[in-house]
Amino acid sequence: MAGPVCSSREAVAQRLAQGYGEAPVAAGVAADGALIELYLSATGSFTLVVTRPGGLACLMAVGEGWEPVSRPAPATEKET
């Protein structure tokens, strides 16, 4: 079983843009300081990338047919 594909964040972003037409559409920082990014193309292909604080970026998941979901409404004080 092969491990994740890793390189510099810049190299990963360039390869996803040039090879698959994917660009980052969402990002967040994990508790360990890793940057989590979702790259998406106009055709629905997607890649989930995790970049460690040292700059090493790894592809964690790839696929087709990405569909956005609506966000739930924020909870009100009565609901919490």
Contacts in CASP RR format, 6 or more apart in sequence:
PFRMAT RR
TARGET T0000
AUTHOR 0000-0000-0000
METHOD contacts of the structure
MODEL  1
MAGPVCSSREAVAQRLAQGYGEAPVAAGVAADGALIELYLSATGSFTLVV
TRPGGLACLMAVGEGWEPVSRPAPATEKET
4 58 0 8 1.000
4 59 0 8 1.000
4 60 0 8 1.000
5 58 0 8 1.000
5 59 0 8 1.000
6 56 0 8 1.000
6 57 0 8 1.000
6 58 0 8 1.000
6 59 0 8 1.000
7 15 0 8 1.000
7 56 0 8 1.000
7 57 0 8 1.000
8 55 0 8 1.000
8 56 0 8 1.000
8 57 0 8 1.000
9 35 0 8 1.000
9 49 0 8 1.000
9 51 0 8 1.000
9 55 0 8 1.000
9 56 0 8 1.000
9 57 0 8 1.000
11 57 0 8 1.000
12 49 0 8 1.000
12 51 0 8 1.000
12 57 0 8 1.000
12 59 0 8 1.000
13 24 0 8 1.000
13 39 0 8 1.000
13 57 0 8 1.000
16 22 0 8 1.000
16 23 0 8 1.000
16 39 0 8 1.000
16 47 0 8 1.000
16 49 0 8 1.000
17 23 0 8 1.000
20 39 0 8 1.000
20 41 0 8 1.000
20 45 0 8 1.000
20 47 0 8 1.000
21 41 0 8 1.000
21 42 0 8 1.000
21 45 0 8 1.000
22 39 0 8 1.000
22 40 0 8 1.000
22 41 0 8 1.000
22 45 0 8 1.000
22 46 0 8 1.000
22 47 0 8 1.000
23 39 0 8 1.000
23 40 0 8 1.000
23 41 0 8 1.000
24 37 0 8 1.000
24 38 0 8 1.000
24 39 0 8 1.000
25 38 0 8 1.000
25 39 0 8 1.000
25 40 0 8 1.000
26 37 0 8 1.000
26 38 0 8 1.000
27 35 0 8 1.000
27 36 0 8 1.000
27 37 0 8 1.000
27 38 0 8 1.000
28 35 0 8 1.000
28 36 0 8 1.000
28 37 0 8 1.000
29 35 0 8 1.000
29 36 0 8 1.000
30 36 0 8 1.000
30 50 0 8 1.000
33 52 0 8 1.000
33 53 0 8 1.000
34 50 0 8 1.000
34 51 0 8 1.000
34 52 0 8 1.000
34 53 0 8 1.000
35 50 0 8 1.000
35 51 0 8 1.000
36 48 0 8 1.000
36 49 0 8 1.000
36 50 0 8 1.000
37 48 0 8 1.000
37 49 0 8 1.000
37 50 0 8 1.000
37 51 0 8 1.000
38 46 0 8 1.000
38 47 0 8 1.000
38 48 0 8 1.000
38 49 0 8 1.000
39 46 0 8 1.000
39 47 0 8 1.000
39 48 0 8 1.000
39 49 0 8 1.000
40 46 0 8 1.000
40 66 0 8 1.000
43 64 0 8 1.000
44 64 0 8 1.000
44 65 0 8 1.000
44 66 0 8 1.000
45 62 0 8 1.000
45 63 0 8 1.000
45 64 0 8 1.000
45 65 0 8 1.000
45 66 0 8 1.000
46 61 0 8 1.000
46 62 0 8 1.000
46 63 0 8 1.000
46 64 0 8 1.000
46 65 0 8 1.000
46 66 0 8 1.000
47 59 0 8 1.000
47 61 0 8 1.000
47 62 0 8 1.000
47 63 0 8 1.000
48 59 0 8 1.000
48 60 0 8 1.000
48 61 0 8 1.000
48 62 0 8 1.000
49 57 0 8 1.000
49 58 0 8 1.000
49 59 0 8 1.000
49 60 0 8 1.000
50 57 0 8 1.000
50 58 0 8 1.000
50 60 0 8 1.000
51 57 0 8 1.000
51 58 0 8 1.000
52 58 0 8 1.000
END
